[in-house]
């Protein structure tokens, strides 16, 4: 059940990143353009703060030579939570 939750969360976050990336090419309707833009900024800041707070634990769980910043910036807790549960 936990793995299903993580996979659905990862797909959802990838979808949000895709919508945000598409906003640079597409022009969404009036209120949605601002919502998508600021939502992407908030998503970035939340994932960055997750990484800053947990970077030592993520690096220890990810193993030698991996800081985990890319996985955390893309997937957030969908990346680091399974790592921390294993260790």
N, C-alpha and C positions, 0 to 999 in steps of 0.2 A: 504494500500500500504506500509506503514511504517513497519507493522508487517511482511509482506512478505519479505521485504528487510532485516530485522533483522534475520528472520529464514534462508534465503539463506546464509547470512553472517555467521551465526553460523554453518551451515552445511559445508560451505567452510573451516572455521577454523578447525573444527573437522577433516575434510579430510586432511588438512595440518599436523595437529598433528599426524594423523594415518600414513601418509607417513613418517614423521620424526621418529616415534616410530618403524616403520618397517625397517628403515635404519640400526637399530642396529642388526637386524636379517638377512636381505637380503643384497645382494651386488648389488647395482645399477651399470649401465654402467658408464664408466670412468668419464665423466664430471658431470653426475647427482649425483653421490655420494657426491661430494664436494658441489654442489649446494643445495642439500637437507640438508646436515649437517649444513652449514652456514645459510641457510634459517631458520632452526629451532632455531638456536641461536639468529638470528635477531628477529624472532617472539617472543621468550621468552623475549628479552630485550625490545621490543616495548610494550608488555603487562605489564611488570614490571614497565616501565616508566609511562604508563597510570595509573597504580594503585598508584604509588608514587605521581603523580601530583593531582589525584582526590580522594585520600583515604578518606579525611574528608567528602566530598560530597557523596561518595558512601556509607560510613558507616551511614551517616544520612538518606539517602534514603532507604537503605536496612533494617533498623530497628534495634531494640535492640539485641545485641549479635551477630551481623553479621558484619564482616569487609568487606566482598565481595572480598577478595583476590583470593579465588579459582575460583569464577565465572569470575573475570577479567583476571586471568592468563590463563584460558581456552578459553574464548570467546572474551575477549577484549571489544571493544565498543558494541558488541552484548549483553553483560551483563549489562553494566552500563548505556548506553544511554536510554533504556526504563525505567530504574529506575529513572533517572534524569528527564525524560519527565513527569513522574507521579507526582513527587513532586514539 
